[in-house]
Amino acid sequence: MNFEQLVGEQLKTMDKLLYLQSEIERCQTIKNELDELQDIAKVRSIQEEITQKKIELSHIQKMFEEQTEEVIRSYEKQKFETVS
């Protein structure tokens, strides 16, 4: 091969290198975006779990209040019957 052919081959190789570098960067960007989306999905999943737990907590608090009221009524009834 003469000088011009070698330089021509080297330019083709350089084009391939530049193309591959840009493709790697593009793929890395996509990977990073996918990683962020997975984190978003995790955040959404955790947020849904938190919301569900808050609903459950609210139900349990209401049940506890009702039980407390029932205990008070029972105590007062027992106290009234003991005094009578």
N, C-alpha and C positions, 0 to 999 in steps of 0.2 A: 504494500500500500504506500502511496505517496503521501506527502504532507497534507495536501488538500483533502484527501479521502479520510485521513486520520482525524483531521480537525472536524470534518463533516460528521464522522461517527461520534466524536466527542460531543458535538453540539446536540446530536440526537440523544445521547446518553444524558446530557445535562437537562434536556427537555423532559425526559422520563423522570429524572430525579426531582425536578421542580413540580411536575404533575403529581408524583407520589407524595411529596411533602404537603402539597395543598390538599390532597385527598386525606392524608393522615390528620391534618388540622381540621378538616371538615368532619371527619368521623369522630374526632375527639370532642368537637363542639356538640355533635349529636349525642355522644355518650354522656357528656356533662348535662345536657338538657334532659336526657332520660333519667339520669341520676336525680336531678331536681324534681322531675315529675314523680318518681318513686317516693321521694321525701314528701311531696305534696300529698300523694296518696296515703302515706303513713300518717301525716298530720290530719287529713280528713278522717281516716279510720279512728285515730285517737280522739278526735273531736266528737265523732259520732258516739264513741264509747263513753266519753265524758257526759254528753247530753243524756244518754240512756241511764247512766249512773245517777245523774241529777234527778231524773224522773223517778227512778227507784227510790232515791233518798226522800223525795217529796212524799211519795206514797207511804214510806215507812214512818216519816215524821207525823203524817196525818194519823196513821194507825196508832202510833205511840200516844198522841194527844187523846184519841178516842179511848184508848186503854186507861190513860191517866184519869180521864173524866169518869170512866166506869169504876175505877178503883175508889175515887173520891165518893161517888154516889153509894157504892157498896159500904164504905167505911161509915158514911153518915147514916145510912139505913141501919147498920149494925149498932152504931152508937145510940140511935134513937130507940131501937128495940131493947137495948140493954137498960136504958134509962126508964122506959115505960113499964 
